[in-house]
Amino acid sequence: MAVPYSQLSKEELLKLKEEYEHVLKYYKDRGIKLDMSRGKPSVEQLNLSMGMMDVFHSESDLKCEDGTDCRNYGVLDGIPEAKRLLAEIAEVQPEEIMIFGNSSLNVMYDTMARAYMYGIFGNEPWCRQEHVKFLCPVPGYDRHFTITESFGFEMINIPMTPTGPDMDMVEEYVNNDPEVKGIWCVPKYSNPQGISYSDETVRRFAALTPAAPDFRIFWDNAYSVHHLYEDKQDIILEILTECKKAGHPDIVYKFTSTSKITFPGSGVAAIAASPKNIAEIRNFTRIQTIGHDKLNQLRHVRFFRDVYGIQAQMKRHADIIRPKFEMVENILERDLSGLEIGTWTKPLGGYFISFDSLDGCAKAIVQMAKDTGVTMTPAGATFPYGKDPHDSNIRIAPTYPTLTELQTAAEIFTLCVRLVSLNKLLEEKAE
Amino acid sequence: MAVPYSQLSKEELLKLKEEYEHVLKYYKDRGIKLDMSRGKPSVEQLNLSMGMMDVFHSESDLKCEDGTDCRNYGVLDGIPEAKRLLAEIAEVQPEEIMIFGNSSLNVMYDTMARAYMYGIFGNEPWCRQEHVKFLCPVPGYDRHFTITESFGFEMINIPMTPTGPDMDMVEEYVNNDPEVKGIWCVPKYSNPQGISYSDETVRRFAALTPAAPDFRIFWDNAYSVHHLYEDKQDIILEILTECKKAGHPDIVYKFTSTSKITFPGSGVAAIAASPKNIAEIRNFTRIQTIGHDKLNQLRHVRFFRDVYGIQAQMKRHADIIRPKFEMVENILERDLSGLEIGTWTKPLGGYFISFDSLDGCAKAIVQMAKDTGVTMTPAGATFPYGKDPHDSNIRIAPTYPTLTELQTAAEIFTLCVRLVSLNKLLEEKAE
């Protein structure tokens, strides 16, 4: 049974420190170069979709079901069969969805940009409003925060709980402050914690009565079908349906994509929303483009056929990445359990494990890992402005490295956690 | 030798009118449905690029020359070989170009949106400036105008001349009015007239000394390699080079795409600009997306290999569309020559023929053609706000229909021109 570091004497801590520094030097001397920083699928996962490169065999293959030649201009919304497929992934109706290009991040950015430039439902464009605030559940996805920051909006941290964002706080802000225009959500297998919102959380979102008439929930359902286990899966309530039931059909934009289903760089992204929202989005998107890549939409439909094809694909993905998650979890458990120097999440899906160190240690851990050849997501990145108030959260992305690489990377990581924690405790004892 | 309508007596005009109305009725009774409205490649042209669907044969095929797996995330600027290929099309250096998604219209929109939201080179964002004006050479491309109108900018008509926009007027506005932030240009085989800017015009653009520090030329080089003839081709000066020579390297954004080289809906678009402009664009684009579709970039490079492959492809396109342009020109010549009721352009490339009717006749001609089953671009569309001050310009897009369809469409068109002109002249005589 491991003894918590806090109960060790200065001498015991020093002894451990010396021992671990030897191991660290051993790793450093090996000239390691590993990357656990981004949620990228591995080569093995990419190979699962190679069949998609080979779905067109003749000119007639390039027509979608309504006879449109997918090579030519047109079809702003997406081809019917792609709308149906993405609607199934997003658990909405085809008339509630619009298909875009290869990047859901770009769709989210454009959605915020439209509100900024043109306004929502005839309200003053956000660029003309004195002060705009956005709620950011933390820890969260750095790229959401970067978009928001680029428009100069004030970002407000909302702590995550095991059932989703702190809804008391969300309600307090949204229902009373007309400057609060939106909130970022990754409702399922959240980035980075892998938390899925409880039914109560989703219902409380749907029941919001925003002070701002142009408030929107940015519901980034990036990991909706990205389960790790067949027998243990999170299920969340469908937000459009709940909003409709609650009488607020228009307060949410839902985003999805096939980026981590097929090819991250060449997938298909979509937005789902109420028909009234979709009509507005369509009117503005019409100015921006004649249409997105329909051949790529058709490629996806031909390859998967339907949502069952998607489900089969996600099981193949799970078979590849589950051992990686389990390996990292086992190493964290083996090396850190009982030491009381860190906690971590054990998600049932998604792309990340979230680690919380002792306060004030995250930056040092990530730096030490980097110096030893292991790149992690920069500490702080999971918070707006890159500022983690406790300097404790670290995002672990286990999917891209091979199992062998991952083992080394995880072992180096836990070693860095131990060493930095020892240093902190020693400093405290010195004070 | 045809006699000008203006020299005919009322009786002669009435006789012609009766005759032509019989022919019109004959066409109407046939229930024709033809489309000469948009610059869309024909199916035969699309088939020229079918080989592009078949360039990847194994996993290793999906790596670009620097070893990057094009299926995964990353590479914001575009893969090196795609930058090189598009740079050759755009006649710039690879470091002066960034590759985007499938739509150059989207790139232009985003470029204006960035200036609107963030400003250029640290200047006040256009959304914060009291009044923004944009110069619009007319007749021009309706989608340029729609973008500009969506941001609420004032659009100012600049008449086109046979050598490009009226440069006295352009200089007067740009060099003196700090509210003038930009100008739209289609410098080669312009939309809709097929005019190519003379060397003097390009040099005068490069020599502009804008009153606004954040003025930009939006140089939409949509038809740079889109010649109709091998032995008669327009050549225009390269604008980035000229701007550099003139000491104003940063005043231009140049746009290009493969939309009318491969597949309109699934091509690759790019922006070319000075390294300082590119650096700024890259910094903002980084917020918007992780990267564009690299597989599609690679597909293009594999299919064409280099600019010689592009040139060969454009000759094949020309072989298909040249007879269409010639047929329309021959019918215009045969039916309208000498009547003094219209003039038209005879471009050496691009996608359009521009027709100018007697003043006040364009809307009626397009409406009559529509009632007879032939869809044309709406009259007025070639002007900002859809307002052609003379109601005379009509854009003819001959590429999409088959030769047989085109013959009927062109004959109906000239018939409508004659009838509407007769009506106008008869009305004038009645006054």
Chai-1 contact restraints between the chains, C-beta under 6 A:
chainA,res_idxA,chainB,res_idxB,connection_type,confidence,min_distance_angstrom,max_distance_angstrom,comment,restraint_id
A,K40,B,N72,contact,1.0,0.0,6.0,A-B,restraint_1
A,K40,B,Y73,contact,1.0,0.0,6.0,A-B,restraint_2
A,L46,B,R71,contact,1.0,0.0,6.0,A-B,restraint_3
A,M53,B,F56,contact,1.0,0.0,6.0,A-B,restraint_4
A,F56,B,M53,contact,1.0,0.0,6.0,A-B,restraint_5
A,R71,B,L46,contact,1.0,0.0,6.0,A-B,restraint_6
A,R71,B,F263,contact,1.0,0.0,6.0,A-B,restraint_7
A,N72,B,K40,contact,1.0,0.0,6.0,A-B,restraint_8
A,N72,B,P264,contact,1.0,0.0,6.0,A-B,restraint_9
A,N72,B,G265,contact,1.0,0.0,6.0,A-B,restraint_10
A,Y73,B,K40,contact,1.0,0.0,6.0,A-B,restraint_11
A,Y73,B,P264,contact,1.0,0.0,6.0,A-B,restraint_12
A,Y73,B,G265,contact,1.0,0.0,6.0,A-B,restraint_13
A,G101,B,G101,contact,1.0,0.0,6.0,A-B,restraint_14
A,N102,B,D293,contact,1.0,0.0,6.0,A-B,restraint_15
A,S103,B,T289,contact,1.0,0.0,6.0,A-B,restraint_16
A,L105,B,T289,contact,1.0,0.0,6.0,A-B,restraint_17
A,N106,B,Q288,contact,1.0,0.0,6.0,A-B,restraint_18
A,N106,B,T289,contact,1.0,0.0,6.0,A-B,restraint_19
A,Y109,B,Q288,contact,1.0,0.0,6.0,A-B,restraint_20
A,C127,B,C127,contact,1.0,0.0,6.0,A-B,restraint_21
A,T146,B,I287,contact,1.0,0.0,6.0,A-B,restraint_22
A,I147,B,I287,contact,1.0,0.0,6.0,A-B,restraint_23
A,S150,B,I287,contact,1.0,0.0,6.0,A-B,restraint_24
A,F263,B,R71,contact,1.0,0.0,6.0,A-B,restraint_25
A,P264,B,N72,contact,1.0,0.0,6.0,A-B,restraint_26
A,P264,B,Y73,contact,1.0,0.0,6.0,A-B,restraint_27
A,G265,B,N72,contact,1.0,0.0,6.0,A-B,restraint_28
A,G265,B,Y73,contact,1.0,0.0,6.0,A-B,restraint_29
A,G265,B,G291,contact,1.0,0.0,6.0,A-B,restraint_30
A,G265,B,K294,contact,1.0,0.0,6.0,A-B,restraint_31
A,S266,B,D293,contact,1.0,0.0,6.0,A-B,restraint_32
A,S266,B,L295,contact,1.0,0.0,6.0,A-B,restraint_33
A,I287,B,T146,contact,1.0,0.0,6.0,A-B,restraint_34
A,I287,B,I147,contact,1.0,0.0,6.0,A-B,restraint_35
A,I287,B,S150,contact,1.0,0.0,6.0,A-B,restraint_36
A,Q288,B,N106,contact,1.0,0.0,6.0,A-B,restraint_37
A,Q288,B,Y109,contact,1.0,0.0,6.0,A-B,restraint_38
A,T289,B,S103,contact,1.0,0.0,6.0,A-B,restraint_39
A,T289,B,L105,contact,1.0,0.0,6.0,A-B,restraint_40
A,T289,B,N106,contact,1.0,0.0,6.0,A-B,restraint_41
A,G291,B,G265,contact,1.0,0.0,6.0,A-B,restraint_42
A,D293,B,N102,contact,1.0,0.0,6.0,A-B,restraint_43
A,D293,B,S266,contact,1.0,0.0,6.0,A-B,restraint_44
A,K294,B,G265,contact,1.0,0.0,6.0,A-B,restraint_45
A,L295,B,S266,contact,1.0,0.0,6.0,A-B,restraint_46
